[in-house]
């Protein structure tokens, strides 16, 4: 999350190969699929057409369909998913914080600076590598780019907090449907730049940026991206930053980070969305040192998946779990508590 994107939604830049092609000044006007077959060695028309259907062909910063006619000077960007490959998951004795376990599910408290599952160029040290060490025969969805045993949702690398893992195929199917049907409860604590005046809701389609494919943006008109809804409420104001609670109604990639940036409240120390610089406050050196000291306590964005609730896939009960803020996040809050009195 997503911050909790469902597993059917790709959010890993490394899962794709990228091509950039510029049409010659004397280019004949032809369909883009025919044009690209000649420009990208080893590809097929079917692969190009699928890329177009998924919104992964961009001409001059605009997503186009497969029947687009290429013109001289057009700048074309194409993103293909890598072919499905087998991956030998390496069990690793990685310390994991299990906060709940029974015969059907596991809930783990993920630390910062940990990727959830292996990806291209990132095969070890992930949460999944630790899971397959501790648990044998975790179920796996079909048609994944990589093995993601037991996973029904994810957290970004630097987002901390609760994540549920299925231990059996029936549990995997059941939990996946709960996430898809938006029947789970997911609440996050986030520290954001600026003084958030009141509680609110952000509604806006989220999709990849057409200018930087590694980040996501809000498309207010709904012309691109996927429908996303984030509810937020103020927990504590510190003047230049605000501690908020976010409740996810949908689970899009980077959802909280993107939605909060969209309304002018970028997450504190968000490395990818510009929160790792002073966005609010004074210009004096004392304040600058204070912010740098806060940044030093965090691996990335100040975002924690604090509450997770779901209907148990087998037993007749609703499982609701809460987790404490990680040490770095807590210390940053402590610093702001004191700073409001000495500023």
Protein Blocks (a to p, Z undefined) as FASTA:
>chain_A
ZZbdcfklccbfklpccddddddfklccddfklmmmmmmghiafklmmmmmmnopaceeh
iacdfkbccdehiacddddddddddddddddddddddfbdcfkbccddddehiafbdceh
iaghiaklmmmmmpghiacdehiabdcehiabdcdfklgcjddddfbfklmmmmmmmmmn
opaccddddddedjdfbgcdddddddddfklmkbccddfkopgcjddddddddfbdghja
ccdddddfbdcehklmmmmmmnopacehiaknopaccfbdcfbfklmmmmmmmmmmpfbd
cdddfbccdddfkbgcdddddddddfklmmmmmmmmmmmmmZZ
